Amino acid sequence: MKGILMLIYAVIGSLGMVLIRLGGSKSSLSFKQSSINMSINITLLVGFLFYIASFLLCLIILQKLNLVYFSAISYGITFIITSILSYILLGEVVSGIQYLGVGLIIMGVVIISFSKKNNI
């Protein structure tokens, strides 16, 4: 159950970041004399909502898991999911060295998961 919550956290957090990036490029913020003009599109707003939801889910998960374990696993998974979503939705290219980094992250996640199960 905790693993599923961490995966959900990583997916909605990653999706939130990518949507904020996607929507932010189509939004504007300007300061003129004594006024602020802001244009926010729906993509940016949905991205904020996903990101807020991931924060709230993080609060729930932190009550159940060790912080070091949670942060290592969730940040690694979040990075991998964000890389995939950035490639699909933003067209960002992942370099060979970044693929190597993702591979190392996956290895680290597996090691941390194994050590937690065996109380190492």
Backbone as CSV, one residue per row, in Angstrom:
resi,resn,N_x,N_y,N_z,CA_x,CA_y,CA_z,C_x,C_y,C_z
1,MET,0.819,-1.202,0.000,0.000,0.000,0.000,0.857,1.258,0.000
2,LYS,1.927,1.247,0.825,2.801,2.416,0.901,3.521,2.639,-0.415
3,GLY,3.897,1.537,-1.077,4.553,1.639,-2.379,3.641,2.241,-3.427
4,ILE,2.368,1.871,-3.368,1.395,2.426,-4.314,1.211,3.918,-4.062
5,LEU,1.156,4.314,-2.791,1.034,5.741,-2.466,2.243,6.525,-2.972
6,MET,3.441,5.945,-2.831,4.639,6.636,-3.326,4.618,6.755,-4.848
7,LEU,4.149,5.728,-5.528,4.055,5.780,-6.987,3.039,6.836,-7.425
8,ILE,1.892,6.881,-6.758,0.882,7.898,-7.071,1.453,9.286,-6.828
9,TYR,2.155,9.458,-5.697,2.800,10.737,-5.393,3.745,11.148,-6.517
10,ALA,4.569,10.213,-6.974,5.547,10.514,-8.016,4.864,10.867,-9.338
11,VAL,3.822,10.138,-9.685,3.126,10.391,-10.954,2.438,11.754,-10.939
12,ILE,1.674,12.050,-9.882,0.953,13.328,-9.897,1.899,14.512,-9.700
13,GLY,2.981,14.319,-8.958,3.969,15.382,-8.817,4.676,15.658,-10.134
14,SER,5.067,14.611,-10.832,5.729,14.752,-12.134,4.796,15.384,-13.156
15,LEU,3.575,14.894,-13.191,2.597,15.453,-14.119,2.347,16.932,-13.808
16,GLY,2.277,17.262,-12.524,2.101,18.653,-12.132,3.232,19.536,-12.632
17,MET,4.485,19.074,-12.455,5.637,19.858,-12.915,5.631,20.057,-14.424
18,VAL,5.343,18.990,-15.154,5.350,19.080,-16.611,4.218,19.991,-17.101
19,LEU,3.043,19.881,-16.485,1.934,20.751,-16.890,2.203,22.212,-16.537
20,ILE,2.850,22.456,-15.405,3.223,23.834,-15.052,4.188,24.383,-16.099
21,ARG,5.144,23.577,-16.504,6.110,24.004,-17.532,5.414,24.246,-18.853
22,LEU,4.529,23.345,-19.228,3.797,23.470,-20.486,2.859,24.671,-20.463
23,GLY,2.111,24.827,-19.384,1.170,25.948,-19.278,1.857,27.277,-19.030
24,GLY,2.996,27.242,-18.347,3.717,28.473,-18.055,4.243,29.146,-19.303
25,SER,4.554,28.369,-20.321,5.047,28.955,-21.568,3.939,29.666,-22.337
26,LYS,2.689,29.419,-21.963,1.551,30.050,-22.640,0.859,31.073,-21.757
27,SER,1.425,31.327,-20.587,0.851,32.288,-19.649,1.758,33.506,-19.575
28,SER,1.231,34.575,-18.980,2.054,35.774,-18.876,1.808,36.466,-17.542
29,LEU,2.822,37.192,-17.129,2.762,37.979,-15.903,3.522,39.263,-16.178
30,SER,2.863,40.399,-15.979,3.534,41.676,-16.225,3.165,42.685,-15.142
31,PHE,4.118,43.564,-14.878,3.932,44.627,-13.895,3.944,45.956,-14.622
32,LYS,2.875,46.716,-14.465,2.784,48.039,-15.089,2.369,49.042,-14.029
33,GLN,3.251,49.962,-13.773,3.046,51.010,-12.779,2.517,50.418,-11.472
34,SER,1.258,50.589,-11.177,0.724,50.100,-9.901,-0.213,48.910,-10.073
35,SER,-0.107,48.215,-11.185,-0.989,47.065,-11.399,-0.189,45.850,-11.852
36,ILE,-0.789,44.701,-11.641,-0.206,43.435,-12.071,-1.188,42.783,-13.034
37,ASN,-0.707,42.437,-14.203,-1.530,41.749,-15.188,-1.063,40.303,-15.290
38,MET,-2.024,39.393,-15.175,-1.679,37.980,-15.190,-2.657,37.232,-16.088
39,SER,-2.091,36.381,-16.914,-2.883,35.522,-17.780,-2.475,34.081,-17.496
40,ILE,-3.406,33.307,-16.969,-3.127,31.910,-16.637,-4.042,31.028,-17.467
41,ASN,-3.457,30.042,-18.132,-4.295,29.129,-18.909,-4.644,27.903,-18.078
42,ILE,-5.523,27.077,-18.591,-6.045,25.932,-17.851,-4.951,24.886,-17.590
43,THR,-4.014,24.751,-18.509,-2.935,23.772,-18.330,-2.095,24.116,-17.106
44,LEU,-1.771,25.395,-16.951,-1.001,25.840,-15.797,-1.789,25.626,-14.504
45,LEU,-3.064,25.938,-14.530,-3.912,25.763,-13.351,-4.018,24.289,-12.956
46,VAL,-4.220,23.411,-13.908,-4.297,21.974,-13.623,-2.955,21.475,-13.085
47,GLY,-1.853,21.992,-13.638,-0.532,21.633,-13.140,-0.362,22.007,-11.680
48,PHE,-0.803,23.222,-11.317,-0.751,23.646,-9.910,-1.579,22.722,-9.027
49,LEU,-2.761,22.348,-9.493,-3.629,21.467,-8.702,-2.990,20.094,-8.487
50,PHE,-2.373,19.548,-9.539,-1.672,18.265,-9.395,-0.517,18.395,-8.410
51,TYR,0.220,19.489,-8.513,1.371,19.673,-7.645,0.944,19.836,-6.178
52,ILE,-0.138,20.561,-5.955,-0.681,20.713,-4.597,-1.161,19.360,-4.072
53,ALA,-1.815,18.589,-4.932,-2.280,17.252,-4.527,-1.095,16.365,-4.151
54,SER,0.007,16.473,-4.896,1.182,15.660,-4.559,1.771,16.095,-3.220
55,PHE,1.748,17.379,-2.928,2.228,17.869,-1.635,1.380,17.314,-0.498
56,LEU,0.062,17.336,-0.660,-0.831,16.833,0.382,-0.643,15.323,0.577
57,LEU,-0.468,14.604,-0.524,-0.215,13.167,-0.418,1.127,12.908,0.269
58,CYS,2.102,13.758,0.005,3.406,13.648,0.666,3.256,13.761,2.185
59,LEU,2.418,14.669,2.632,2.181,14.824,4.071,1.625,13.546,4.687
60,ILE,0.743,12.886,3.966,0.150,11.636,4.456,1.207,10.528,4.486
61,ILE,1.987,10.429,3.415,2.999,9.379,3.329,4.067,9.546,4.405
62,LEU,4.460,10.785,4.672,5.518,11.028,5.666,5.113,10.602,7.073
63,GLN,3.823,10.495,7.323,3.360,10.010,8.618,3.535,8.506,8.753
64,LYS,3.722,7.816,7.610,3.776,6.359,7.613,5.162,5.787,7.331
65,LEU,6.053,6.581,6.717,7.342,6.052,6.284,8.515,6.844,6.851
66,ASN,9.643,6.191,6.909,10.897,6.821,7.269,11.238,7.863,6.203
67,LEU,11.649,9.068,6.598,11.916,10.166,5.673,13.024,9.832,4.682
68,VAL,14.115,9.244,5.146,15.239,8.926,4.259,14.800,7.922,3.199
69,TYR,14.091,6.905,3.613,13.589,5.898,2.672,12.641,6.538,1.662
70,PHE,11.671,7.302,2.155,10.682,7.926,1.275,11.337,8.874,0.287
71,SER,12.235,9.728,0.755,12.825,10.713,-0.145,13.681,10.054,-1.223
72,ALA,14.465,9.067,-0.859,15.314,8.396,-1.849,14.482,7.714,-2.931
73,ILE,13.496,6.966,-2.516,12.662,6.238,-3.477,11.814,7.198,-4.305
74,SER,11.115,8.116,-3.642,10.182,8.982,-4.363,10.897,9.951,-5.300
75,TYR,12.057,10.501,-4.898,12.772,11.417,-5.776,13.320,10.689,-6.994
76,GLY,13.792,9.469,-6.780,14.280,8.687,-7.911,13.174,8.367,-8.904
77,ILE,12.049,7.897,-8.387,10.917,7.566,-9.254,10.375,8.821,-9.918
78,THR,10.301,9.922,-9.177,9.804,11.181,-9.737,10.695,11.645,-10.881
79,PHE,11.998,11.533,-10.719,12.913,11.937,-11.786,12.687,11.117,-13.049
80,ILE,12.523,9.814,-12.881,12.312,8.935,-14.031,11.006,9.278,-14.733
81,ILE,9.932,9.435,-13.982,8.631,9.748,-14.572,8.648,11.120,-15.226
82,THR,9.297,12.093,-14.585,9.391,13.431,-15.162,10.164,13.404,-16.473
83,SER,11.219,12.619,-16.540,11.992,12.496,-17.781,11.132,11.942,-18.913
84,ILE,10.352,10.926,-18.595,9.489,10.309,-19.612,8.406,11.291,-20.065
85,LEU,7.737,11.935,-19.099,6.675,12.878,-19.449,7.219,14.096,-20.194
86,SER,8.403,14.553,-19.826,9.012,15.695,-20.520,9.313,15.348,-21.971
87,TYR,9.743,14.136,-22.195,10.009,13.687,-23.562,8.708,13.610,-24.366
88,ILE,7.671,13.028,-23.764,6.403,12.833,-24.469,5.649,14.149,-24.674
89,LEU,5.496,14.941,-23.611,4.648,16.130,-23.671,5.370,17.406,-24.086
90,LEU,6.666,17.497,-23.795,7.402,18.725,-24.090,8.394,18.561,-25.226
91,GLY,8.632,17.319,-25.623,9.593,17.063,-26.686,11.035,17.271,-26.262
92,GLU,11.288,17.254,-24.947,12.652,17.419,-24.458,13.448,16.148,-24.715
93,VAL,14.641,16.323,-25.199,15.492,15.190,-25.550,16.340,14.807,-24.341
94,VAL,16.426,13.520,-24.110,17.239,12.988,-23.013,18.553,12.504,-23.611
95,SER,19.675,12.996,-23.074,20.989,12.634,-23.605,21.445,11.277,-23.058
96,GLY,22.518,10.776,-23.635,23.066,9.493,-23.197,23.494,9.507,-21.743
97,ILE,24.116,10.589,-21.312,24.556,10.687,-19.923,23.354,10.741,-18.972
98,GLN,22.260,11.339,-19.429,21.044,11.359,-18.611,20.437,9.962,-18.508
99,TYR,20.481,9.196,-19.599,20.022,7.805,-19.534,20.867,7.010,-18.543
100,LEU,22.171,7.250,-18.546,23.050,6.604,-17.584,22.640,6.974,-16.160
101,GLY,22.351,8.256,-15.939,21.904,8.713,-14.625,20.603,8.049,-14.208
102,VAL,19.663,7.928,-15.147,18.391,7.257,-14.848,18.643,5.802,-14.477
103,GLY,19.561,5.148,-15.180,19.901,3.763,-14.848,20.477,3.645,-13.446
104,LEU,21.346,4.581,-13.082,21.919,4.570,-11.736,20.842,4.820,-10.674
105,ILE,19.899,5.707,-10.996,18.795,5.972,-10.066,17.966,4.704,-9.867
106,ILE,17.666,4.009,-10.952,16.889,2.772,-10.844,17.632,1.757,-9.979
107,MET,18.954,1.645,-10.194,19.746,0.720,-9.375,19.698,1.135,-7.907
108,GLY,19.788,2.430,-7.649,19.727,2.922,-6.271,18.389,2.640,-5.621
109,VAL,17.308,2.834,-6.376,15.965,2.572,-5.853,15.825,1.100,-5.501
110,VAL,16.335,0.223,-6.364,16.262,-1.220,-6.098,17.065,-1.564,-4.843
111,ILE,18.259,-1.007,-4.716,19.101,-1.281,-3.546,18.437,-0.796,-2.273
112,ILE,17.883,0.408,-2.304,17.227,0.957,-1.111,15.988,0.131,-0.758
113,SER,15.224,-0.255,-1.768,14.037,-1.081,-1.512,14.440,-2.412,-0.903
114,PHE,15.488,-3.032,-1.429,15.957,-4.316,-0.914,16.454,-4.177,0.517
115,SER,17.222,-3.116,0.782,17.774,-2.946,2.127,16.677,-2.649,3.137
116,LYS,15.634,-1.951,2.734,14.526,-1.650,3.653,13.765,-2.928,3.992
117,LYS,13.553,-3.790,3.005,12.830,-5.032,3.256,13.604,-5.959,4.181
118,ASN,14.928,-5.915,4.090,15.760,-6.798,4.895,16.349,-6.095,6.108
119,ASN,15.872,-4.876,6.384,16.317,-4.089,7.539,17.832,-3.927,7.603
120,ILE,18.448,-3.725,6.443,19.900,-3.537,6.404,20.204,-2.068,6.676
